[in-house]
Amino acid sequence: MNENRLKQTPLYSWHTSHGAKMVDFGGWDMPVQYKEGIIAEHLATRRFGGLFDVSHMGRFIISGRETVPYLQHVLSNNAEALLPMQAQYTLIPDEDGAVIDDAYLYRFGEDTHLLVVNAANTQKDLEHLSKQTGQFRDVSVKDVTEEIAMIAFQGPVCGEILKEVTEGGNLPEPQRNSLSEITIAGAQIRIGRTGYTGEPVAFELFVPAAKGPDVWDILYRKGSEKGIVPVGLGGRDTLRLEAGLPLYGHEFGTDAEGEKIPAFTVPLTRVAVSFSPRKKDCIGRKPLRKQFEEVKKLMQGTYEPSDVLPARIVPVALTEKGIARAGDEVYIDGAEAGYITSGTAVPYWVFEGEGSDMVLSERSAKRSIAFACLQAGILPEQELEVRIRGKGTAGITVEYHGRSEAPPYFHPIPAGWEEPVSSEQGESEEEKALVLLERAIENHEWRQKECINLIPSEMTPSPLVRLLSVSDPAGRYAEHKKLKAVFDRDVYYYQGTDFISWVEENLAAEMACYLGCPCVEARTISGQMANMTVFSALVDFRNRTDRRREAERIRLAMTNDLTKGGHLSAQPMGALRHYIARDPVTERYAVVNFPVCRDNPYRMDLKATADLLDRDMPEILVLGKSMVLHKEPVSEIREMVSSIRNRPFIMYDMAHVLGLAGPHFQEPFREGADIVTGSTHKTFFGTQRGVIGMNVEENTPEYDLWDAVRRRAFPGQLSNHHLGTLLGLYLAVLEMNAFKEEYQPQVIANARAFAVGLAGEGIRVEGDPDIGYTETHQVIVNAGYAHGPETARFLEQNNIIVNYQALPSDEGFTASSGLRLGTAEMTRFGMREDDFREFAVLFADAVKNKAEVKDTVAEFRSRFSTMQYCFSPDTAGTYIEKLRDTF
C-alpha cells in the first residue's frame, strides 16, 4: 500500500460523484467546495443549513477506571464536571502553557468518553496522549477515526429535518453541548449539539462508518428540499472565522517567528481552561495560571506589557476594499503592531427591522474580516492599517463579527453599526407632554376597549383598586421595622404613617386568610423581589450560628428548568444568582432541575425526582413555573422529604397561579409548602407587587427564617415600598376573598374550553388532551418552529394580545414555537366558556389563514367591557366621586 496515498472518508464517493473539488487536507482527500461555490454554501448554511463531512477529524475513545483522573491531567478543562450526555470544549496543553491541539470531549453515558481532535494533529495527539497513560494504571486511548463517520449538520432548519428522519431516540436538549443517541436508517447514532460554524442550531453526528453514506444521503435528500446544501472546507473556514472560532495552525500553534503561542492569546481559551483544585497538578497548570492572571489584569484595566502574555488575537474588520490574509502585517499609528492570523471576505444576509421584529431579508452583502495577533490591551474600535501586498488598507478592531444568541439564526455584526436613535415628538417639553398624554389615552382605549388580552401574566385591576393606587400615599414613605424592645411591634421612621400602618396590618391579615398561613410579608414590590428576599433570608438563616465568618451561600437548590417553563427568578441567571453556591466538582452554580416526563415535558417526573433527591439533598426546593399547565406536586414532594431530619424548605413560587390558590386549584400550605411567594397582578386581582407567605410557628428554629425574611425585606431589599400600590393591593385582596369562589373555577373552565376549541379548529395545542390540555389559566399553542414571534406580532395587529414563548424543544426565546395564552383577565371582563369557544374560531382563522380579524375582534371585545368579580361602583359611588375629586 502506498503510504503517501491520501485517506478517504466513508463519504468520498458521494463527494466526487456530486462535483466536489477535492484537496489534500491533513492527509485526507476532502471536498473544499461544491459546484455552487463557497459563497453560496456560506449563505445557504446561514439561512437554511449546511451538511459537512468532518470524518477526517481524529476521534479517540478513552476508557478504563482511571479515565477521569487521566483526562483531568492531560486536558485543560474540568473533565469531572461532565455529566453523562454532556460535552465540553477543551485544549491539549503542553508544559509551557501552549497548545498541542484544541479538542472536544464528549461523554456518552457513564463510561464512554470520546475526544475529537484536529485532522492534521491526529497522530501527534495520539502519541502524546498515549505517552501520558503511563502514569495511570487503568486507562487506554484507542484511535477510532476510521471506524466512525462524523457528519456536521448546521443551520436554522437542521433540527426540524432531524426530527423528521429520526426513527428512534430523542434529539439532545436544546442547549449547546448536550448529547443524546438516536436512530436514523437503522443506525445507532451518537449526536451532540456542537459544531464549528457559530450556528445556534448545530448538530454533529457520530455514525458507524458503514452506515455513514446512508445517513448522509437521507440528510441530503430531506435537507435539500428545505435549502440545505453540502459544504466543503472552504465554507467551513469562512463560517468559523465569522463566528470567531480559532483554527489550529493559525490562532493556536506557533506564531510568525516560529515561537509557541500562549494558550490565552486566544480569548476563547477562557471557556476551555479550568483551575479547579480537583485537577491537581495537570499539564501546563502553572504557566496557564500565569497567563490567566494577565487576562484578569486586562479585564480590570491594570494590564502592563508582559512577556507572559504579550499579545491577544482579536477580530478585525477592513473598512476599505481589500482582503486580509494570514501573515499580512498590521500597523497602528505607523508602528508595526502585529499580524493577521486568518482573514478572508465573507458574505452575509442583511437583517431588517429591530429587536424581536428583526427578520432575514433577501439581500446579501460581503465584508472583509480577519483575526489579528496584536499587542495585548488593544481595545475594540482601534483604527489600524493592514499591509496587503505592500499596500496599506484601513481597518478597525471589533468585539466580534457576529453573534449566536438569537436563534435560529446567526446574526452578522458588520463594522460601524450604530444603535438606533429614537425620534422625539414636539419641540418643547410641554408639547412632548401633550403628545405623551394623547398617546397614553389612545393606548388605554385600544387595550381596554378593542383588544382581547390573553397574556397570562397580566391583569387589569378594578376601577376602585386603580383609583386607590394613585391617592395620596402614592408619594409617601413608611419605612418600618419590628423591634423586640417594644414587644415586637413596628417602629416607623416617618411621621404621618398611622393610616399606612393600619393598611399593612389589615392587608397581611386578609392575605394570610387567603393563603392559609400565619405569616405574610407584603412590602416586596415584585414577585422577583419576593424571591430574592427569601433567598437572601435563607443565606442569613444558614449562617445565623456564626456571623463572624464569611457567609456561606445556599449549598444546593432544586428548581424547574427555565427551558421547561421554570421561573427566571429561580435560575442562577435570575434572583438566585447571588445566593447560590458553586458546585466544587462541576464549577457551575449548585442548581439541579426537576426531571420532566418524556411524553409530557410540562409535568414533573416524580419517580426520577425521587431518585434525584436520594442522590442530592438540596436546602431548598423551588416549585412553580411561568409556563404552567399542571398543578405542582407539593404533597408528593413533601412526602418524599418528610422523613429527613434536616429536610429542605419547600418553596412554591405561585407568581402565575396565586389568584387560583384554594380548593379549586391548590392549597399550597395544606399540601405541605413552607413558603409561598407570588406576583399579585397575574391571576390575582392586585396591583403590580409581590408577596411572601410562610407556615411557621413561633419559638421554633424555622421561625428564625421568618425573622430573616422580614429583615431582608426592610432594610435588606427596599426602602420605599410604593405605598400607593400597597393601598390598591389591600382592596384587591378584599375583592379576591369576596369573589374567589366564583372567579377561580370560571378561569380554569374557560382555559379548558378555549384549549379544546382551538384544538377543534386545527390549532396545535400543547398538553394532555385527556384533561382538556390544562389544569390552570394557561393554554400553550404551538405555532411552528421559530414562528412564535411573527405570529404574536400578526395577532397584535389584529387586536389579539399574546406573548410568544419558547417551548421545551426550542433553542431560545427568539426561536420560539409557542404562544402562551391566559384566560384570567378576559374572565374578569365577563367571558365564559361559550365565549372562549366562539373566540377560538377567530383566533384560529388569524393564525392558520392569516385572516385580518381586527375589526371583528374589536366588535367581539365590545361585549366584554365591564369589570366583574369586584365591588360594584354603585355601592362605592360616593367614594369614587370623592377620590376623583382629589385630582
C-alpha positions in Angstrom: 0.0 0.0 0.0 1.3 3.5 -0.9 1.8 5.3 2.4 1.6 8.7 0.6 -1.9 8.0 -0.7 -4.5 10.4 0.7 -7.0 8.9 3.1 -10.7 8.8 2.1 -13.7 9.3 4.4 -16.7 6.9 4.0 -18.4 9.7 2.0 -15.6 10.2 -0.5 -17.5 8.6 -3.4 -20.5 10.8 -2.7 -18.4 13.9 -2.9 -16.7 13.0 -6.2 -20.0 12.0 -7.8 -21.6 15.3 -6.8 -18.9 17.5 -8.4 -16.9 18.4 -5.3 -13.4 20.0 -5.8 -11.1 17.7 -3.8 -7.9 18.8 -2.0 -5.3 17.4 0.4 -6.2 18.4 3.9 -4.2 16.9 6.8 -3.6 13.8 4.7 -7.2 13.3 3.7 -8.8 13.8 0.3 -11.5 16.3 1.2 -14.0 18.5 -0.6 -13.1 22.2 -0.5 -16.2 23.3 -2.3 -19.0 22.0 -4.5 -20.4 23.3 -7.8 -22.2 26.4 -6.4 -19.0 27.7 -4.7 -18.0 28.8 -1.2 -20.1 32.0 -1.1 -23.3 30.1 -1.9 -22.5 27.4 0.6 -21.9 30.0 3.3 -25.1 31.8 2.7 -27.2 28.6 2.5 -25.8 27.5 5.8 -26.7 30.8 7.5 -30.3 30.8 6.0 -31.2 27.1 5.9 -28.4 24.8 6.8 -25.2 23.0 5.7 -24.1 19.4 5.6 -20.4 18.9 6.3 -18.3 15.8 6.1 -15.9 16.1 9.1 -14.9 12.4 9.2 -11.3 13.5 8.8 -11.3 14.8 12.4 -9.4 12.5 14.7 -11.5 10.5 17.2 -10.2 8.7 20.3 -12.2 6.5 22.7 -10.7 6.9 26.2 -11.7 4.2 28.7 -10.7 2.5 31.9 -11.3 3.0 35.6 -8.9 6.0 35.7 -10.3 7.7 32.7 -11.5 10.8 34.6 -8.2 11.4 36.5 -6.3 10.9 33.3 -8.4 13.4 31.4 -8.1 15.8 34.2 -4.3 15.5 33.8 -3.9 15.8 30.1 -6.7 18.2 29.2 -7.2 21.8 30.2 -10.9 21.7 31.1 -12.6 20.1 34.0 -13.5 16.6 32.7 -15.0 15.6 36.0 -17.6 18.4 35.5 -19.1 16.5 32.6 -22.3 14.6 33.4 -23.4 11.8 31.1 -24.7 13.2 27.8 -22.6 16.4 28.0 -19.7 17.7 26.0 -17.1 20.5 26.5 -14.5 22.4 24.5 -11.0 21.8 25.8 -7.3 22.1 25.0 -4.4 19.6 25.0 -1.8 21.8 26.6 1.9 21.4 26.8 4.1 22.0 29.8 4.8 25.6 28.7 1.1 26.6 28.6 0.9 26.5 24.8 -1.5 24.3 22.8 -0.7 20.9 21.3 -4.2 21.0 19.9 -7.7 22.1 20.7 -10.4 19.4 21.0 -13.9 18.5 22.0 -14.6 16.0 24.8 -17.9 14.1 24.7 -19.3 11.9 27.5 -21.8 9.5 26.0 -23.2 7.6 29.0 -21.4 6.8 32.2 -18.2 5.2 30.9 -17.8 6.4 27.3 -15.5 9.4 26.6 -14.9 10.4 23.1 -12.2 13.0 22.2 -12.3 14.8 18.8 -9.1 16.4 17.6 -7.9 18.2 14.5 -7.3 16.0 11.5 -3.7 17.2 10.9 -2.8 16.6 14.5 -4.3 13.1 15.0 -1.1 11.1 15.0 0.8 13.7 17.1 -2.1 13.9 19.6 -2.4 10.1 19.8 1.3 9.7 20.6 1.2 12.5 23.2 -1.9 11.1 24.9 -0.7 7.5 24.8 2.6 8.5 26.4 0.7 10.1 29.3 -1.2 6.9 30.1 2.0 5.5 31.8 1.2 7.5 34.9 -2.2 5.7 35.3 -2.9 2.0 35.9 -6.1 1.6 34.1 -6.7 3.8 31.1 -6.5 3.3 27.3 -6.6 5.6 24.3 -7.9 4.0 21.1 -8.0 5.7 17.7 -11.4 5.0 16.2 -11.2 7.6 13.5 -11.7 5.2 10.6 -14.5 3.3 12.5 -16.8 6.3 12.7 -18.1 8.7 10.1 -18.6 12.2 11.5 -21.2 14.5 10.0 -21.9 18.1 10.9 -25.4 19.3 10.3 -25.5 23.1 11.0 -28.2 25.7 10.4 -31.6 27.1 11.2 -33.8 24.2 9.8 -31.5 21.3 10.7 -33.3 20.5 13.9 -36.6 20.2 12.0 -35.0 17.9 9.4 -33.6 15.7 12.1 -37.0 15.4 13.8 -38.4 14.1 10.6 -35.8 11.5 9.9 -35.1 10.2 13.4 -36.6 6.7 13.8 -35.8 6.3 17.5 -34.5 8.2 20.5 -34.7 11.9 21.0 -32.6 14.8 19.9 -30.3 16.4 22.5 -31.8 19.0 24.8 -31.8 22.4 23.1 -28.7 23.7 24.9 -25.2 23.7 23.4 -23.0 20.8 24.4 -26.0 18.5 25.2 -25.9 14.9 23.8 -28.2 12.0 23.0 -28.5 8.8 21.0 -30.8 8.5 18.0 -31.5 6.0 15.2 -31.5 7.0 11.5 -31.6 4.5 8.6 -31.3 1.7 11.2 -28.0 3.1 12.5 -27.4 3.8 16.2 -26.0 7.4 16.2 -24.5 9.5 18.9 -25.3 13.1 18.4 -24.3 16.4 20.0 -25.3 20.0 19.8 -21.8 21.1 18.9 -20.2 22.5 15.8 -17.7 24.8 14.2 -19.9 27.3 12.4 -21.3 29.5 15.1 -24.8 28.4 14.1 -27.1 28.4 17.1 -28.9 25.3 15.7 -26.0 22.9 15.4 -25.5 19.1 15.4 -22.7 16.7 15.0 -23.4 13.1 14.3 -21.2 10.1 15.1 -22.2 7.3 12.7 -20.8 3.8 12.2 -18.6 4.2 9.2 -20.5 1.6 7.1 -23.8 3.5 7.6 -22.3 6.9 7.0 -23.3 7.1 3.3 -26.9 6.1 4.1 -27.3 8.7 6.9 -25.7 11.4 4.8 -27.9 10.6 1.8 -31.1 10.9 4.0 -30.0 14.2 5.4 -29.1 15.5 2.0 -32.3 14.5 0.3 -34.5 15.8 3.1 -32.4 18.8 3.7 -32.2 19.9 0.0 -36.0 20.2 0.0 -35.5 23.0 2.5 -32.5 24.7 1.0 -29.7 22.8 2.9 -26.6 22.2 0.8 -23.4 20.2 1.2 -20.5 22.5 2.4 -16.8 22.0 1.8 -13.7 23.0 3.8 -13.8 26.5 2.2 -17.2 27.3 3.5 -16.4 25.8 6.9 -13.4 28.1 7.2 -15.4 31.3 6.3 -18.2 30.3 8.7 -15.8 29.6 11.6 -14.0 32.9 11.1 -17.2 34.9 11.0 -18.2 33.0 14.2 -14.9 34.0 15.9 -13.6 30.4 16.3 -9.9 29.7 16.2 -8.1 27.3 13.8 -5.0 25.3 14.9 -2.1 26.4 12.8 -3.4 29.9 12.6 -4.6 31.1 16.1 -3.1 28.2 18.0 0.4 26.6 17.5 3.3 28.8 16.6 3.5 32.5 15.6 5.1 34.1 12.6 8.6 33.7 14.2 8.0 30.0 15.0 7.5 30.7 18.7 4.8 28.9 20.7 1.6 30.9 21.0 0.5 31.1 24.7 -2.9 29.5 25.1 -4.6 32.6 26.5 -3.6 34.6 23.4 -6.9 33.3 22.1 -9.8 34.8 24.1 -11.9 31.6 23.7 -9.4 29.8 25.9 -11.2 31.2 28.9 -14.0 28.7 28.5 -11.6 25.8 27.8 -9.4 26.0 30.9 -10.3 25.1 34.5 -8.2 25.8 37.5 -10.3 23.5 39.8 -8.3 22.1 42.7 -9.7 18.7 41.6 -7.4 18.9 38.5 -4.4 18.9 40.8 -1.0 19.4 39.1 -2.3 18.9 35.5 -0.1 19.5 32.5 0.6 23.2 31.9 -1.3 24.4 35.0 1.3 26.9 36.3 2.0 28.7 33.1 -1.7 28.7 32.2 -2.4 30.2 35.5 0.2 33.0 35.0 -1.4 33.7 31.6 -4.9 33.9 33.2 -3.7 36.4 35.8 -2.7 38.6 32.9 -6.1 38.2 31.3 -7.6 39.3 34.6 -5.5 42.4 34.6 -6.7 43.1 31.0 -10.3 42.9 32.2 -9.6 45.1 35.2 -7.8 47.7 33.2 -4.5 47.2 35.1 -2.5 45.3 32.4 1.0 46.4 31.6 3.1 44.8 28.8 4.2 41.3 29.9 6.3 38.5 28.4 3.8 36.1 29.9 1.0 37.2 27.6 2.4 39.8 25.2 -0.4 39.6 22.6 -4.0 38.8 22.1 -5.9 37.6 19.0 -8.7 40.0 18.2 -11.3 40.3 15.4 -10.5 42.9 12.8 -12.8 44.3 10.1 -11.5 46.1 7.0 -13.1 49.4 6.3 -11.6 49.8 2.8 -11.7 47.5 -0.2 -9.3 44.6 0.2 -8.9 41.1 1.7 -6.6 40.5 4.6 -4.7 37.2 4.5 -2.8 35.2 7.1 0.7 36.8 7.6 -0.2 40.3 6.5 1.4 42.9 8.8 -0.8 45.2 10.9 0.2 48.8 11.8 -1.2 51.2 14.4 -0.3 54.9 14.2 2.5 54.0 11.7 4.2 51.4 14.0 4.1 47.6 13.5 1.6 46.2 16.0 1.1 42.6 14.9 -0.1 40.4 12.0 -3.2 38.7 10.5 -3.6 35.1 11.6 -6.7 34.4 9.5 -8.6 36.6 7.0 -11.0 36.4 4.1 -14.1 38.0 2.6 -17.3 36.6 3.7 -20.9 37.0 2.5 -23.8 37.7 4.9 -27.5 38.1 4.9 -28.8 41.5 5.7 -31.4 41.6 8.5 -34.2 44.2 8.5 -36.3 45.5 11.4 -35.4 45.9 15.1 -35.4 43.8 18.2 -37.8 40.9 18.1 -39.1 42.1 14.8 -35.8 41.7 13.1 -36.1 39.4 10.1 -33.8 37.9 7.4 -34.1 39.8 4.2 -33.5 38.5 0.7 -30.5 40.8 0.4 -26.9 39.7 0.9 -23.6 41.6 1.1 -19.9 41.0 1.5 -17.3 42.2 4.0 -13.7 41.5 4.7 -12.9 40.2 8.2 -9.9 38.7 10.0 -8.2 37.7 13.2 -5.1 39.7 14.1 -2.5 38.9 16.7 -1.9 42.3 18.3 -0.2 43.7 21.3 -2.3 42.8 24.4 -4.5 45.6 25.7 -5.7 47.0 22.4 -9.4 47.7 22.6 -12.3 47.4 20.1 -12.7 50.3 17.6 -8.9 50.8 17.4 -8.2 52.1 13.9 -5.4 50.3 12.2 -3.8 49.5 8.8 -3.3 46.1 7.2 -0.5 45.9 4.7 -2.0 43.8 1.8 0.7 43.1 -0.8 2.5 46.2 0.5 -0.4 48.5 0.3 -2.0 49.9 3.4 -5.7 49.1 3.9 -7.7 50.7 6.7 -9.4 48.5 9.3 -10.7 48.5 12.8 -10.7 46.1 15.8 -14.2 44.9 16.7 -15.7 43.0 19.6 -17.0 40.2 17.3 -18.0 39.5 13.7 -21.4 38.0 14.6 -23.5 36.6 17.4 -25.3 33.3 18.0 -27.5 34.3 21.0 -30.7 34.9 19.0 -31.6 31.5 17.4 -32.5 30.2 15.0 -30.2 32.5 13.0 -26.6 33.5 13.4 -26.6 37.3 13.3 -23.7 39.1 11.5 -22.5 42.3 13.2 -20.9 44.5 10.4 -18.3 47.0 11.5 -19.6 50.5 12.0 -23.1 49.6 13.2 -24.8 52.1 15.4 -27.6 51.9 18.0 -30.9 53.3 16.7 -31.7 56.7 17.9 -35.3 57.3 18.9 -37.1 60.3 17.4 -38.7 62.8 19.8 -42.1 64.4 19.2 -42.6 68.1 19.6 -40.1 70.9 20.3 -40.9 72.0 23.8 -41.3 69.9 27.0 -45.0 71.0 27.1 -45.6 69.8 23.5 -43.9 66.5 24.4 -46.1 66.2 27.4 -49.2 66.7 25.3 -48.0 64.0 22.8 -47.5 61.7 25.8 -51.0 62.3 27.1 -52.6 61.8 23.7 -50.7 58.6 23.1 -51.5 57.3 26.6 -55.2 57.8 26.1 -55.1 56.2 22.7 -53.3 53.2 24.1 -55.7 52.9 27.0 -58.7 53.0 24.7 -57.2 50.4 22.4 -56.1 47.9 25.1 -59.2 48.3 27.2 -61.9 48.5 24.6 -60.7 46.9 21.3 -58.3 44.2 22.3 -58.6 40.7 23.7 -55.8 40.4 26.2 -54.6 36.8 26.6 -51.2 37.4 28.2 -51.3 35.2 31.3 -49.1 37.4 33.4 -51.3 40.5 33.2 -54.5 41.7 34.9 -56.4 44.9 34.8 -57.1 46.0 38.4 -60.7 47.0 39.2 -61.6 50.7 39.0 -61.5 51.1 42.8 -58.1 49.5 43.0 -56.7 51.8 40.3 -58.1 54.9 42.0 -56.8 54.0 45.4 -53.3 53.3 43.9 -53.0 57.0 42.8 -54.3 58.5 46.0 -52.2 60.4 48.5 -49.9 57.6 49.8 -48.5 57.1 46.3 -45.9 59.8 47.0 -45.1 58.9 50.6 -42.6 56.8 52.6 -43.3 54.5 55.5 -40.1 52.6 56.4 -40.6 50.4 59.5 -39.1 47.5 61.4 -40.2 45.3 64.2 -38.2 45.7 67.4 -38.3 43.3 70.3 -37.6 46.1 72.7 -41.2 47.4 72.0 -42.7 43.9 72.2 -42.2 43.0 68.6 -44.2 45.9 67.3 -43.3 48.0 64.3 -41.4 51.2 64.7 -41.9 53.7 61.9 -39.2 56.0 60.8 -41.6 58.6 59.2 -44.5 60.6 60.6 -47.9 60.6 59.1 -48.0 56.9 58.7 -50.8 55.7 61.0 -53.1 55.1 58.1 -50.4 53.0 56.3 -49.8 51.0 59.4 -53.5 50.2 59.6 -53.5 49.2 55.9 -50.5 46.9 56.2 -51.9 45.1 59.3 -55.2 44.5 57.6 -53.6 43.6 54.3 -51.4 41.0 56.0 -54.4 39.6 57.8 -56.5 39.3 54.7 -53.7 37.8 52.7 -53.0 35.3 55.5 -56.6 34.3 55.4 -56.4 33.8 51.6 -53.2 31.8 51.6 -53.9 29.8 54.8 -50.7 30.7 56.6 -49.9 32.8 59.7 -47.1 34.9 58.4 -47.3 37.4 55.4 -44.8 39.9 54.2 -46.4 42.3 51.6 -43.8 45.0 51.3 -41.9 43.5 48.3 -42.8 45.3 45.1 -42.5 42.4 42.6 -42.5 38.6 42.6 -38.8 38.6 41.7 -38.1 40.8 44.7 -40.1 38.4 46.9 -37.9 35.5 45.7 -34.7 37.5 46.2 -35.9 38.3 49.8 -36.5 34.6 50.5 -33.1 33.5 49.0 -31.3 36.3 50.9 -33.1 35.3 54.1 -32.1 31.6 53.6 -28.5 32.7 53.4 -28.9 34.7 56.6 -30.6 31.7 58.2 -28.0 29.2 57.4 -25.2 31.5 58.7 -27.0 32.5 61.9 -24.9 30.4 64.2 -21.6 32.2 63.3 -21.9 35.7 61.8 -18.2 36.5 62.1 -17.2 34.2 59.3 -17.7 34.8 55.6 -21.3 33.9 54.8 -21.9 30.6 53.1 -24.3 30.5 50.3 -27.2 28.1 49.7 -25.4 24.8 49.2 -27.9 23.3 46.6 -31.3 24.2 45.2 -33.7 22.2 43.1 -35.8 24.2 40.7 -37.8 23.9 37.5 -35.7 24.3 34.4 -36.1 27.6 32.6 -36.4 25.8 29.2 -39.2 23.7 30.7 -41.2 26.7 31.8 -39.5 27.4 35.1 -39.4 30.9 36.6 -36.5 33.1 35.6 -36.2 34.3 39.2 -35.4 30.7 40.4 -32.4 30.4 38.0 -28.8 31.3 38.5 -29.2 33.9 35.8 -32.1 35.4 37.9 -32.8 36.2 41.5 -31.0 33.1 42.8 -27.6 34.1 41.3 -26.0 35.9 44.3 -27.3 33.5 46.9 -26.4 30.1 45.5 -23.0 28.4 45.9 -21.0 26.8 43.1 -20.6 23.1 43.0 -16.9 22.3 43.6 -17.0 19.4 41.1 -18.8 21.0 38.2 -17.8 24.6 38.9 -21.3 25.6 38.0 -24.0 27.1 40.2 -25.3 24.4 42.5 -28.8 24.1 41.0 -30.4 20.9 39.8 -33.6 20.8 37.9 -36.7 18.7 38.5 -36.9 16.0 35.8 -39.9 16.1 33.5 -41.9 13.3 31.8 -40.6 12.3 28.4 -44.1 12.2 26.9 -45.2 15.4 28.6 -42.4 17.9 29.4 -44.9 20.2 31.2 -45.3 17.6 34.0 -42.8 16.6 36.6 -41.4 13.0 36.6 -42.0 12.1 40.2 -40.0 8.8 40.1 -37.0 10.5 38.6 -37.4 13.3 41.1 -37.3 10.8 44.0 -34.2 9.2 42.6 -32.6 12.7 42.3 -33.5 13.5 45.9 -31.9 10.2 47.0 -28.7 11.3 45.3 -28.7 15.1 46.1 -30.5 16.6 49.1 -31.0 20.4 48.4 -31.5 23.0 51.0 -34.5 24.4 49.2 -36.9 23.0 46.6 -38.4 25.8 44.4 -41.7 24.8 42.8 -43.6 26.9 40.4 -43.5 27.8 36.7 -44.2 30.7 34.3 -45.4 28.2 31.6 -47.7 26.2 33.7 -50.4 23.7 32.6 -50.4 21.4 35.7 -50.6 21.6 39.4 -47.3 21.4 41.2 -46.9 18.1 43.1 -46.5 19.8 46.5 -47.9 16.9 48.6 -45.9 14.3 46.7 -42.6 16.3 47.2 -43.4 16.8 50.9 -43.9 13.1 51.3 -40.5 12.4 49.6 -38.6 14.6 52.1 -40.8 14.3 55.2 -38.6 11.6 56.9 -35.4 13.6 56.6 -34.3 15.2 59.8 -33.0 18.5 58.2 -35.3 18.4 55.3 -35.2 21.1 52.6 -37.6 24.0 52.7 -40.4 23.7 50.1 -41.0 27.0 48.4 -43.8 27.4 45.9 -43.4 30.4 43.6 -47.1 30.9 42.7 -46.5 34.0 40.6 -48.8 32.9 37.8 -51.3 31.0 39.8 -51.6 33.0 43.0 -55.1 34.0 42.1 -56.1 30.4 41.9 -54.9 29.3 45.3 -57.7 27.5 47.1 -59.7 24.3 46.8 -60.5 24.8 43.1 -56.8 24.5 42.3 -54.2 24.1 45.0 -53.9 24.9 48.7 -50.1 25.0 49.0 -49.7 25.2 52.7 -52.3 22.4 53.3 -50.4 20.3 50.9 -47.0 20.8 52.6 -45.3 24.0 51.4 -43.3 26.0 53.8 -43.0 29.2 51.8 -45.2 30.7 49.1 -44.2 33.7 47.0 -46.0 35.3 44.2 -46.8 38.2 42.0 -50.1 39.9 42.9 -51.1 41.0 39.4 -51.4 37.9 37.2 -54.3 35.7 38.1 -54.5 37.7 41.3 -56.6 40.9 41.3 -53.9 43.2 42.6 -51.5 46.0 41.6 -48.1 45.0 40.5 -46.4 43.8 43.6 -45.0 40.7 45.3 -45.9 38.8 48.5 -44.3 36.2 50.7 -46.2 33.8 53.0 -44.8 31.3 55.4 -46.2 28.5 57.5 -44.0 28.6 60.6 -44.7 28.7 64.3 -43.1 31.0 66.9 -40.4 29.6 69.1 -39.2 27.1 66.5 -35.8 27.2 64.7 -37.7 27.8 61.5 -39.2 31.0 62.8 -35.7 32.5 62.6 -36.1 32.2 58.8 -39.3 34.2 59.0 -37.5 36.9 61.1 -34.8 36.9 58.4 -37.4 37.4 55.7 -38.7 40.5 57.4 -35.2 41.9 57.9 -34.3 41.2 54.3 -37.5 42.9 53.1 -36.5 46.0 55.0 -33.8 47.2 55.1 -32.3 44.4 53.0 -34.2 44.8 49.7 -36.1 48.1 49.8 -36.7 51.4 51.4 -39.8 52.9 49.8 -42.3 50.1 49.3 -44.6 52.0 46.9 -47.5 52.9 49.2 -50.0 53.7 46.5 -49.9 50.2 45.0 -49.8 48.8 48.5 -53.1 50.5 49.2 -54.5 49.2 46.0 -53.4 45.7 46.9 -55.3 45.8 50.1 -58.6 46.4 48.3 -57.6 43.7 45.7 -57.2 41.1 48.4 -60.6 42.0 49.8 -62.1 41.6 46.3 -60.3 38.2 45.9 -61.6 36.9 49.2 -65.1 38.1 48.3 -65.3 36.7 44.8 -62.8 33.8 44.6 -65.4 31.1 44.8 -67.0 32.2 41.5 -63.9 33.5 39.8 -61.4 30.7 40.2 -63.4 27.8 38.8 -64.5 30.0 35.9 -60.9 30.8 34.9 -60.0 27.2 34.8 -63.2 26.2 32.9 -62.6 28.9 30.4 -59.0 27.8 29.8 -60.1 24.2 29.1 -62.9 25.4 26.8 -60.5 27.7 24.9 -57.9 24.9 24.6 -60.4 22.3 23.3 -62.0 24.9 21.0 -58.6 25.8 19.5 -57.7 22.1 19.0 -61.0 21.6 17.3 -60.1 24.3 14.9 -56.9 22.5 13.9 -54.5 24.6 16.2 -51.7 22.6 17.8 -52.4 22.8 21.5 -49.7 21.6 23.9 -50.5 19.5 26.9 -52.6 16.4 27.7 -55.9 16.2 25.8 -57.3 13.8 28.3 -57.6 16.6 30.8 -58.6 19.3 28.4 -54.9 20.3 27.9 -54.7 22.4 31.0 -55.4 22.5 34.8 -54.6 26.2 35.1 -55.5 29.5 33.4 -52.9 28.9 30.7 -53.1 27.5 27.2 -50.0 26.8 25.2 -50.2 26.8 21.4 -47.5 25.6 19.0 -47.3 28.0 16.1 -44.5 26.1 14.4 -40.7 26.2 14.9 -39.5 29.8 15.3 -42.8 31.2 14.2 -43.9 32.4 17.6 -42.6 35.9 17.3 -44.1 36.7 13.9 -47.4 35.0 14.8 -47.6 37.1 18.0 -46.9 40.3 16.1 -49.6 39.4 13.5 -52.1 38.7 16.2 -51.3 42.1 17.9 -52.0 43.8 14.6 -55.4 42.1 14.8 -56.1 43.2 18.4 -55.3 39.9 20.0 -52.6 40.3 22.6 -50.5 37.2 23.4 -46.8 36.6 24.2 -44.6 34.2 22.3 -42.9 31.5 24.3 -40.0 29.1 23.8 -41.3 25.5 24.1 -39.1 22.8 25.7 -37.7 21.8 22.3 -36.7 25.4 21.2 -33.1 26.7 21.4 -34.1 30.1 22.8 -36.7 32.8 23.1 -36.1 34.2 19.6 -36.7 30.7 18.2 -40.0 30.4 20.0 -42.5 27.9 18.6 -45.1 28.7 21.3 -47.8 31.2 22.1 -48.6 31.5 25.8 -52.3 32.3 26.4 -54.2 33.1 29.6 -57.8 33.4 30.4 -57.7 35.3 33.7 -58.1 38.9 32.6 -60.9 38.3 30.0 -62.7 36.1 32.5 -62.8 39.1 34.8 -64.3 41.1 32.0 -67.1 38.5 31.7 -66.1 35.9 29.1 -67.3 32.4 29.8 -66.8 29.0 28.2 -69.1 29.6 25.2 -67.4 33.0 24.6 -64.0 31.4 24.6 -65.2 28.7 22.2 -66.5 31.4 19.9 -63.3 33.4 20.1 -61.3 30.2 19.3 -62.7 30.3 15.8 -61.5 33.9 15.3 -58.1 33.1 16.8 -57.6 30.1 14.6 -58.6 32.0 11.5 -55.9 34.6 12.2 -53.2 32.0 13.0 -53.9 29.4 10.3 -55.2 31.6 7.5 -53.6 35.0 8.3 -57.1 36.4 8.2 -57.5 40.1 9.0 -59.8 39.9 12.0 -59.0 43.3 13.7 -62.5 44.8 13.3 -64.2 41.6 14.3 -62.1 41.3 17.4 -62.9 44.9 18.4 -66.6 44.2 17.9 -66.3 41.0 20.0 -64.5 42.8 22.7 -67.2 45.5 22.9 -69.4 42.8 24.6 -66.9 42.5 27.4 -66.1 45.9 28.8 -67.4 45.9 32.4 -65.2 44.5 35.1 -66.7 41.7 37.2 -65.7 39.9 40.4 -65.1 43.3 42.1 -67.1 45.6 44.3 -69.8 47.4 42.4 -69.3 51.1 41.6 -72.9 51.6 42.6 -72.1 50.5 46.1 -69.0 52.7 46.3 -70.2 55.5 44.1 -69.9 58.3 46.6 -66.3 57.3 47.5 -65.4 57.0 43.8 -66.5 60.6 43.2 -64.6 61.8 46.2 -61.4 60.1 45.1 -61.8 61.6 41.6 -62.3 65.0 43.1 -58.8 64.8 44.7 -57.2 65.3 41.3 
